[in-house]
Amino acid sequence: MGGVSVRDVPADKFIEAYAAFLKRQGKLPIPGWVDTVKTSNSNELPPQSIDWFYIRAASVARHVYLRKTVGVGRLRKVHGSTKNRGAAPSHHVDASGAVDRKVMQALEQIGVLEKDEDKGGRRITQSGQRDLDRIAMTTIEAEEEEDDE
């Protein structure tokens, strides 16, 4: 089976598989504040999962893979959510820029992303695209094995 890309895999399954790959690999630099920081102004508590940084990194890598170039501002909008304002109507609030910036910098350090000098933002590298396609292939193969059983 050849020619499988990230587009062929459901987002939740791919992000879960790529986050597990990043954690197994152990090369992704994790900031010291990941256990205490809130990911958005709209959240009341920090993330409850201890692996949330890996999941966010996998989500960012997939997002950049599907588009040509992506900047921090676009990721803030994507990862944002609605803020509960009590009796007042809810409004969309962008996510924390520092979190998305650190995720992109970490992915850049392991060679998945690179800066795009022409347009600004970051784009996927060839080695990063190869890694993501390989993870997509193994995810589809695992799904097919589950279907066969």
N, CA, C and O of each residue as an XYZ file, in Angstrom:
596
protein
N       0.854     -1.173      0.000
C       0.000      0.000      0.000
C       0.900      1.237      0.000
O       1.605      1.486      0.978
N       0.883      2.002     -1.072
C       1.739      3.171     -1.177
C       0.928      4.433     -1.321
O      -0.270      4.396     -1.600
N       1.601      5.555     -1.124
C       0.957      6.840     -1.344
C      -0.009      7.247     -0.262
O      -0.948      7.991     -0.547
N       0.169      6.800      0.967
C      -0.709      7.200      2.063
C      -0.178      8.497      2.658
O       1.012      8.616      2.949
N      -1.068      9.465      2.835
C      -0.663     10.733      3.442
C      -1.511     10.995      4.683
O      -2.409     10.220      5.014
N      -1.214     12.086      5.356
C      -1.920     12.452      6.583
C      -3.391     12.729      6.292
O      -4.240     12.536      7.162
N      -3.698     13.177      5.083
C      -5.084     13.473      4.706
C      -5.972     12.229      4.704
O      -7.192     12.345      4.827
N      -5.384     11.053      4.569
C      -6.142      9.809      4.478
C      -6.512      9.235      5.841
O      -7.255      8.255      5.907
N      -6.018      9.815      6.922
C      -6.214      9.275      8.260
C      -7.112     10.222      9.050
O      -6.952     11.438      8.944
N      -8.061      9.696      9.847
C      -8.856     10.576     10.707
C      -7.953     11.359     11.666
O      -6.973     10.827     12.188
N      -8.295     12.613     11.885
C      -7.434     13.519     12.656
C      -7.159     12.999     14.060
O      -6.014     13.027     14.510
N      -8.183     12.526     14.758
C      -7.984     12.105     16.146
C      -7.050     10.911     16.248
O      -6.213     10.854     17.149
N      -7.182      9.960     15.336
C      -6.311      8.781     15.370
C      -4.869      9.149     15.017
O      -3.927      8.635     15.621
N      -4.700     10.042     14.036
C      -3.354     10.430     13.653
C      -2.664     11.200     14.772
O      -1.508     10.927     15.096
N      -3.370     12.162     15.364
C      -2.768     12.983     16.419
C      -2.374     12.107     17.605
O      -1.310     12.292     18.197
N      -3.232     11.158     17.944
C      -2.921     10.230     19.044
C      -1.662      9.411     18.728
O      -0.795      9.243     19.587
N      -1.567      8.903     17.493
C      -0.419      8.080     17.102
C       0.859      8.905     17.029
O       1.911      8.443     17.471
N       0.791     10.113     16.484
C       1.986     10.937     16.357
C       2.459     11.437     17.727
O       3.661     11.540     17.969
N       1.513     11.747     18.621
C       1.890     12.158     19.975
C       2.608     11.011     20.691
O       3.595     11.240     21.389
N       2.122      9.791     20.524
C       2.788      8.630     21.126
C       4.180      8.451     20.535
O       5.119      8.106     21.251
N       4.319      8.683     19.223
C       5.624      8.584     18.567
C       6.594      9.620     19.123
O       7.747      9.300     19.410
N       6.132     10.866     19.276
C       6.985     11.918     19.810
C       7.427     11.608     21.238
O       8.571     11.865     21.612
N       6.508     11.054     22.032
C       6.845     10.723     23.410
C       7.843      9.566     23.452
O       8.793      9.598     24.234
N       7.636      8.546     22.617
C       8.566      7.408     22.562
C       9.948      7.846     22.114
O      10.961      7.389     22.642
N       9.976      8.741     21.128
C      11.241      9.200     20.573
C      12.062      9.949     21.634
O      13.280      9.786     21.698
N      11.412     10.756     22.450
C      12.066     11.437     23.550
C      12.947     12.609     23.150
O      13.715     13.093     23.982
N      12.871     13.084     21.918
C      13.724     14.185     21.462
C      13.056     15.549     21.588
O      13.740     16.573     21.555
N      11.727     15.582     21.734
C      11.002     16.851     21.773
C      11.323     17.589     23.077
O      11.031     17.074     24.156
N      11.923     18.796     22.996
C      12.231     19.540     24.229
C      10.946     20.086     24.862
O      10.167     20.782     24.211
N      10.745     19.761     26.121
C       9.538     20.167     26.842
C       9.897     21.305     27.795
O      10.816     21.148     28.599
N       9.198     22.457     27.733
C       9.471     23.545     28.686
C       9.125     23.126     30.119
O       8.324     22.215     30.330
N       9.721     23.782     31.077
C       9.493     23.429     32.476
C       8.131     23.813     33.005
O       7.713     23.298     34.042
N       7.426     24.700     32.329
C       6.159     25.214     32.838
C       4.944     24.429     32.353
O       3.820     24.872     32.587
N       5.113     23.292     31.691
C       3.965     22.607     31.081
C       2.978     22.068     32.111
O       1.815     21.851     31.771
N       3.392     21.846     33.344
C       2.466     21.286     34.333
C       1.626     22.353     35.035
O       0.686     22.014     35.755
N       1.946     23.638     34.841
C       1.209     24.682     35.552
C       0.515     25.684     34.652
O      -0.354     26.416     35.125
N       0.860     25.750     33.374
C       0.369     26.812     32.509
C      -1.040     26.499     31.972
O      -1.370     25.348     31.686
N      -1.857     27.556     31.845
C      -3.139     27.418     31.159
C      -2.879     27.593     29.671
O      -1.994     28.359     29.287
N      -3.629     26.901     28.830
C      -3.410     26.988     27.395
C      -4.215     28.099     26.742
O      -4.030     28.382     25.558
N      -5.106     28.734     27.497
C      -5.903     29.820     26.948
C      -6.467     30.664     28.087
O      -6.615     30.196     29.217
N      -6.773     31.896     27.769
C      -7.416     32.784     28.731
C      -8.818     32.290     29.077
O      -9.337     32.600     30.150
N      -9.434     31.527     28.178
C     -10.795     31.054     28.403
C     -10.855     29.849     29.332
O     -11.941     29.480     29.779
N      -9.720     29.228     29.634
C      -9.705     28.058     30.504
C      -9.574     28.463     31.963
O      -8.940     29.465     32.292
N     -10.192     27.658     32.839
C     -10.060     27.916     34.268
C      -8.877     27.166     34.861
O      -8.270     27.631     35.826
N      -8.541     25.997     34.290
C      -7.490     25.141     34.831
C      -6.491     24.769     33.751
O      -6.807     24.843     32.564
N      -5.284     24.367     34.147
C      -4.346     23.838     33.151
C      -4.827     22.481     32.647
O      -5.714     21.887     33.260
N      -4.269     21.975     31.552
C      -4.694     20.667     31.030
C      -4.464     19.559     32.056
O      -3.468     19.573     32.780
N      -5.385     18.607     32.115
C      -5.301     17.531     33.094
C      -4.403     16.392     32.625
O      -3.869     15.650     33.450
N      -4.230     16.242     31.315
C      -3.376     15.191     30.777
C      -1.911     15.580     30.934
O      -1.542     16.728     30.683
N      -1.081     14.638     31.344
C       0.341     14.938     31.492
C       1.034     14.975     30.136
O       2.135     15.513     30.016
N       0.397     14.408     29.113
C       0.982     14.362     27.770
C       0.420     15.439     26.849
O       0.533     15.314     25.630
N      -0.182     16.492     27.397
C      -0.865     17.471     26.552
C       0.096     18.189     25.608
O      -0.310     18.585     24.515
N       1.358     18.366     25.999
C       2.305     19.069     25.127
C       2.587     18.243     23.877
O       2.710     18.795     22.783
N       2.692     16.922     24.031
C       2.908     16.045     22.877
C       1.690     16.062     21.952
O       1.828     16.059     20.729
N       0.501     16.080     22.547
C      -0.732     16.109     21.749
C      -0.831     17.430     20.990
O      -1.214     17.446     19.820
N      -0.489     18.535     21.648
C      -0.525     19.837     20.973
C       0.515     19.878     19.851
O       0.248     20.423     18.780
N       1.701     19.303     20.092
C       2.744     19.273     19.069
C       2.290     18.450     17.859
O       2.545     18.831     16.716
N       1.625     17.336     18.107
C       1.118     16.514     17.007
C       0.034     17.264     16.239
O      -0.023     17.187     15.011
N      -0.818     17.982     16.948
C      -1.868     18.762     16.312
C      -1.283     19.875     15.448
O      -1.751     20.116     14.335
N      -0.260     20.552     15.964
C       0.386     21.629     15.210
C       1.074     21.067     13.968
O       0.970     21.643     12.885
N       1.772     19.954     14.122
C       2.463     19.342     12.978
C       1.465     18.957     11.890
O       1.723     19.177     10.707
N       0.328     18.386     12.282
C      -0.700     18.022     11.306
C      -1.277     19.262     10.629
O      -1.505     19.264      9.419
N      -1.512     20.317     11.410
C      -2.079     21.547     10.864
C      -1.143     22.181      9.838
O      -1.589     22.637      8.786
N       0.146     22.207     10.145
C       1.118     22.782      9.218
C       1.268     21.895      7.990
O       1.463     22.402      6.885
N       1.179     20.578      8.165
C       1.265     19.643      7.042
C       0.136     19.899      6.036
O       0.363     19.882      4.826
N      -1.063     20.134      6.534
C      -2.229     20.292      5.662
C      -2.274     21.646      4.965
O      -2.972     21.797      3.962
N      -1.542     22.631      5.480
C      -1.494     23.957      4.863
C      -0.056     24.262      4.491
O       0.857     23.598      4.981
N       0.163     25.234      3.653
C       1.526     25.543      3.202
C       2.366     26.159      4.313
O       3.377     25.587      4.720
N       1.953     27.315      4.802
C       2.672     27.974      5.897
C       1.670     28.391      6.959
O       0.541     28.777      6.654
N       2.097     28.308      8.204
C       1.225     28.648      9.324
C       2.043     29.441     10.336
O       3.189     29.101     10.632
N       1.438     30.503     10.861
C       2.083     31.301     11.884
C       1.428     31.088     13.237
O       0.437     30.367     13.355
N       1.983     31.712     14.240
C       1.479     31.565     15.604
C       0.062     32.130     15.720
O      -0.778     31.561     16.417
N      -0.203     33.241     15.044
C      -1.533     33.857     15.114
C      -2.635     32.944     14.611
O      -3.724     32.903     15.185
N      -2.360     32.217     13.550
C      -3.357     31.285     13.014
C      -3.581     30.124     13.989
O      -4.715     29.684     14.177
N      -2.515     29.634     14.603
C      -2.662     28.536     15.566
C      -3.410     28.996     16.816
O      -4.169     28.225     17.403
N      -3.198     30.249     17.225
C      -3.938     30.769     18.376
C      -5.433     30.725     18.113
O      -6.216     30.365     18.991
N      -5.825     31.093     16.897
C      -7.237     31.081     16.542
C      -7.783     29.653     16.493
O      -8.897     29.394     16.948
N      -6.998     28.736     15.943
C      -7.437     27.337     15.814
C      -7.612     26.680     17.182
O      -8.593     25.970     17.405
N      -6.670     26.910     18.100
C      -6.714     26.262     19.403
C      -7.531     27.039     20.430
O      -7.676     26.589     21.567
N      -8.062     28.185     20.052
C      -8.891     28.969     20.967
C     -10.247     28.325     21.179
O     -10.602     27.355     20.510
N     -10.997     28.876     22.116
C     -12.326     28.342     22.416
C     -13.214     29.470     22.930
O     -12.799     30.628     22.973
N     -14.424     29.124     23.316
C     -15.338     30.143     23.825
C     -15.119     30.335     25.320
O     -14.875     29.381     26.060
N     -15.210     31.576     25.737
C     -15.037     31.906     27.151
C     -16.410     32.038     27.791
O     -17.282     32.737     27.275
N     -16.595     31.366     28.912
C     -17.826     31.473     29.680
C     -17.779     32.779     30.463
O     -16.968     32.937     31.376
N     -18.653     33.710     30.099
C     -18.642     35.020     30.738
C     -19.815     35.201     31.692
O     -20.276     36.320     31.914
N     -20.289     34.111     32.247
C     -21.388     34.178     33.213
C     -22.701     34.518     32.519
O     -23.115     33.811     31.599
N     -23.359     35.590     32.947
C     -24.644     35.977     32.374
C     -24.483     36.637     31.007
O     -25.433     36.679     30.225
N     -23.297     37.148     30.714
C     -23.046     37.775     29.414
C     -22.854     36.693     28.348
O     -22.468     35.572     28.676
N     -23.118     37.014     27.076
C     -22.945     36.010     26.021
C     -21.486     35.576     25.887
O     -20.564     36.360     26.110
N     -21.302     34.315     25.518
C     -19.956     33.777     25.324
C     -19.330     34.357     24.067
O     -20.035     34.685     23.113
N     -17.997     34.486     24.062
C     -17.258     34.968     22.909
C     -16.037     34.094     22.701
O     -15.540     33.462     23.633
N     -15.557     34.068     21.452
C     -14.340     33.316     21.138
C     -13.121     34.044     21.699
O     -13.005     35.265     21.596
N     -12.219     33.270     22.294
C     -10.960     33.803     22.820
C      -9.840     32.972     22.219
O      -9.891     31.742     22.246
N      -8.828     33.639     21.675
C      -7.687     32.929     21.111
C      -6.890     32.246     22.219
O      -6.909     32.674     23.372
N      -6.190     31.172     21.845
C      -5.357     30.440     22.798
C      -4.087     31.224     23.105
O      -3.844     32.284     22.529
N      -3.297     30.700     24.002
C      -2.049     31.352     24.394
C      -1.037     31.282     23.259
O      -0.775     30.214     22.707
N      -0.473     32.438     22.922
C       0.529     32.476     21.863
C       1.840     31.863     22.297
O       2.551     31.275     21.482
N       2.175     31.993     23.587
C       3.434     31.445     24.085
C       3.461     29.930     23.961
O       4.490     29.355     23.603
N       2.347     29.282     24.251
C       2.291     27.823     24.160
C       2.499     27.379     22.715
O       3.325     26.507     22.445
N       1.754     27.975     21.787
C       1.888     27.582     20.381
C       3.271     27.929     19.833
O       3.815     27.187     19.014
N       3.838     29.039     20.273
C       5.176     29.420     19.830
C       6.205     28.407     20.308
O       7.069     27.992     19.535
N       6.125     28.003     21.576
C       7.074     27.031     22.122
C       6.913     25.669     21.455
O       7.901     24.962     21.253
N       5.682     25.290     21.109
C       5.463     24.026     20.403
C       6.124     24.081     19.034
O       6.792     23.133     18.620
N       5.933     25.203     18.328
C       6.548     25.328     17.006
C       8.074     25.346     17.104
O       8.755     24.756     16.265
N       8.606     26.011     18.108
C      10.053     26.034     18.287
C      10.588     24.644     18.609
O      11.659     24.267     18.135
N       9.851     23.882     19.412
C      10.280     22.526     19.743
C      10.268     21.634     18.506
O      11.196     20.853     18.296
N       9.214     21.747     17.679
C       9.145     20.967     16.439
C      10.234     21.400     15.468
O      10.734     20.591     14.687
N      10.598     22.670     15.517
C      11.670     23.167     14.664
C      13.020     22.588     15.098
O      13.866     22.282     14.258
N      13.217     22.441     16.406
C      14.475     21.898     16.912
C      14.682     20.439     16.531
O      15.819     20.008     16.339
N      13.597     19.671     16.418
C      13.766     18.257     16.044
C      13.675     18.065     14.527
O      13.741     16.935     14.045
N      13.525     19.155     13.775
C      13.597     19.070     12.323
C      12.291     18.775     11.611
O      12.309     18.394     10.440
N      11.167     18.938     12.275
C       9.866     18.704     11.629
C       9.402     19.956     10.897
O       8.831     19.864      9.810
N       9.644     21.123     11.485
C       9.241     22.398     10.880
C      10.475     23.237     10.574
O      11.550     23.016     11.132
N      10.297     24.208      9.671
C      11.347     25.184      9.379
C      10.686     26.529      9.123
O       9.515     26.588      8.747
N      11.435     27.611      9.326
C      10.904     28.948      9.078
C      10.805     29.188      7.581
O      11.686     28.798      6.816
N       9.711     29.840      7.174
C       9.522     30.223      5.778
C       9.929     31.686      5.656
O       9.219     32.576      6.126
N      11.061     31.928      5.031
C      11.598     33.295      4.942
C      10.753     34.183      4.032
O      10.659     35.386      4.274
N      10.135     33.619      2.990
C       9.375     34.417      2.029
C       8.053     34.905      2.615
O       7.772     36.103      2.603
N       7.240     33.974      3.129
C       5.893     34.315      3.559
C       5.780     34.568      5.050
O       4.785     35.139      5.496
N       6.766     34.163      5.833
C       6.643     34.235      7.276
C       5.959     32.979      7.791
O       5.366     32.232      7.012
N       6.033     32.745      9.061
C       5.453     31.538      9.626
C       6.393     30.357      9.456
O       7.590     30.519      9.220
N       5.826     29.170      9.579
C       6.630     27.965      9.449
C       5.977     26.991      8.489
O       4.762     27.003      8.291
N       6.815     26.139      7.892
C       6.334     25.118      6.969
C       6.966     23.792      7.350
O       7.913     23.744      8.135
N       6.435     22.725      6.791
C       6.918     21.376      7.100
C       8.194     21.101      6.298
O       8.308     21.526      5.149
N       9.136     20.401      6.894
C      10.356     20.015      6.188
C      10.116     18.692      5.468
O       9.112     18.020      5.703
N      11.042     18.328      4.595
C      10.892     17.053      3.893
C      10.992     15.883      4.854
O      10.232     14.921      4.736
N      11.918     15.947      5.803
C      12.038     14.846      6.764
C      10.809     14.791      7.667
O      10.356     13.708      8.037
N      10.267     15.960      8.022
C       9.040     15.989      8.821
C       7.863     15.415      8.061
O       7.051     14.688      8.633
N       7.759     15.734      6.775
C       6.680     15.192      5.955
C       6.810     13.685      5.833
O       5.812     12.965      5.865
N       8.040     13.207      5.695
C       8.271     11.765      5.598
C       7.863     11.061      6.893
O       7.247      9.996      6.855
N       8.209     11.660      8.049
C       7.824     11.083      9.340
C       6.304     11.034      9.492
O       5.750     10.015      9.902
N       5.640     12.128      9.164
C       4.186     12.180      9.306
C       3.504     11.190      8.379
O       2.528     10.552      8.771
N       4.004     11.048      7.144
C       3.426     10.073      6.220
C       3.639      8.640      6.723
O       2.773      7.780      6.567
N       4.806      8.402      7.328
C       5.091      7.064      7.854
C       4.150      6.740      9.018
O       3.649      5.620      9.112
N       3.909      7.703      9.897
C       2.979      7.505     11.011
C       1.561      7.297     10.478
O       0.814      6.475     11.009
N       1.189      8.038      9.431
C      -0.140      7.867      8.825
C      -0.285      6.454      8.257
O      -1.340      5.834      8.384
N       0.775      5.951      7.633
C       0.746      4.600      7.071
C       0.556      3.557      8.179
O      -0.265      2.651      8.039
N       1.302      3.680      9.269
C       1.161      2.703     10.352
C      -0.210      2.811     11.024
O      -0.759      1.807     11.480
N      -0.761      4.026     11.086
C      -2.086      4.207     11.679
C      -3.155      3.522     10.831
O      -4.054      2.871     11.365
N      -3.056      3.669      9.513
C      -4.028      3.017      8.631
C      -3.887      1.499      8.701
O      -4.887      0.781      8.706
N      -2.643      1.008      8.756
C      -2.434     -0.436      8.869
C      -2.999     -0.971     10.178
O      -3.582     -2.055     10.196
N      -2.838     -0.235     11.268
C      -3.393     -0.658     12.554
C      -4.920     -0.663     12.506
O      -5.551     -1.553     13.076
N      -5.520      0.320     11.833
C      -6.985      0.353     11.692
C      -7.490     -0.852     10.906
O      -8.501     -1.458     11.259
N      -6.768     -1.192      9.831
C      -7.170     -2.336      9.002
C      -7.059     -3.641      9.783
O      -7.897     -4.528      9.623
N      -6.034     -3.768     10.628
C      -5.899     -4.965     11.452
C      -7.040     -5.074     12.456
O      -7.532     -6.171     12.722
N      -7.469     -3.927     13.022
C      -8.593     -3.936     13.941
C      -9.879     -4.342     13.240
O     -10.702     -5.060     13.807
N     -10.052     -3.881     11.999
C     -11.246     -4.232     11.229
C     -11.278     -5.702     10.882
O     -12.350     -6.304     10.835
N     -10.101     -6.298     10.633
C     -10.042     -7.708     10.276
C     -10.399     -8.619     11.445
O     -10.926     -9.713     11.248
N     -10.111     -8.166     12.654
C     -10.369     -9.025     13.835
C     -11.799     -9.076     14.219
O     -12.155     -9.753     15.183
